[in-house]
Amino acid sequence: QVHLVESGGGLVQAGGSLRLSCAASRSIFSTNAMGWYRQDPGKQRELVAAITSGGNTNYADSVKGRFTISRDNAKNTVYLQMSSLKPEDTAVYYCNAPAGCSGNRCYGYLVHAWGQGTQVTVSS
């Protein structure tokens, strides 16, 4: 049984920071890239940050320079440090394993059963 459990979201003022955590099943985490996705109401999920098993990172242009993804393989945990937050960052944030990464670009997802996600709300 695969588990994805996100935490760390909350309500912050624009310009503030949050650190999200995702605890994943070892069977998924140990051999795959991991990513953070976000979804606003009425929109599809988008991949905003990913990190390969070797530690290479990739970010969507909208968050580059503000978000940092990292992973702790011993703890089967992936983190997203979010800084200089903007109201447009408001969304539910999810973690998953990208289906593939090519040329430092990751896409899709492997775990069909998404976690509950964690809500990030940025006020102006």
N, C-alpha and C positions, 0 to 999 in steps of 0.2 A: 504494500500500500504506500503510495507516494504522498508525501505531505509537503506543502508550501505554506509557511506561516509568516506573514508580514506584520511588522510593528513599527512604532516610532512616529507615526503621523500626528498631526495636531493643527492647531490654529496659530498662525504667526503673522506678524506685520510684514509688509513689503520690506525687503532688505534683510530680513532675518534668516536664520538657519535652522535646519532640522537634520537629524541623522536617522535614516531608516535602516531596519534590519530585516533580514529574511533567513529563516531557518529552513533548510531543505533536507530531504532524504539523502542519505549518503550515496545511494544507488544512482541518483541523478547528479548530485553535486560533484562527486569524485572524478568524473571523467568528462564532464561537459562544461561548455561556457555557461555563464549565468548572466541574466539581464534583468533590468528594471523596465517595466512598462507602465504607462499611465493611460487613464481613460476618463474623459469628461462625459456628462450626460449627452446622449445623442451623437457621440463620436465613437469610432472604433479605437481599440487599444493601439498605442504606438510604442515602439521600443525607443527609449531615451538614452539608455546606457547599457553597455555589455562588457564583460570581462572574460577572456578565455581561460582555460585551465592553466595556461602558462603565464597569465598575468597581463596580457595585452588588453588594452582598453579601447573603447570606441564610444562616441557620443553623438547624439543628434545635434545638429547645428544650434537648435534653440536652447540647449543647456550647456553647450561646450564652454568651458572656462568658469562655470558656476557650480557644476555637479562633479563629484568624484566617486567612482565606483571602486570597491575593493572587495577582496574575499579572504576568508580565513578557512583554509582547507581542513585544519584540525577540528574546527567547530562546525563545519558544514554550514557556514553562514556567509551571506553576501550583504554588503552595506552600501548605502548611498548617502554620501555627505552632500547636502544641499545648502548652498550659500547664495547670498544676494537674491533671495526669492522674489518672484514677481507674481502679481495676481493671476497671470495667465498660466502659472504653474499649478494652479488649483486643479486637483484631480484625485481620483483613487489610484494609488500606486500598487502595482503587483510585481512579483518576481516570477521568473520561469527560466527554463533553459532554452536558449535560441536553437532553432532547428539546424542552423548552419552558420558558419562564418567564413567569408571569402574576402581576401584583400582587406582585412580589418573591418569588414562590414558584416554585421550579424542580422539575422532575419528569422521570422517565424517563431515557433515555440514547440516544445516536445511534450510537456505535461498537459494532457487534455483537461484535467480537473484543476482549474485555477483556485488559488487561495482566496480568502475573503478580501484581501487587499487592506491597505491602510489609507485613510483619508488625509489629504494635505489641503489645507485651506489657507490661502494667503490674502490678507486684507490690505487695502490701500489706505 
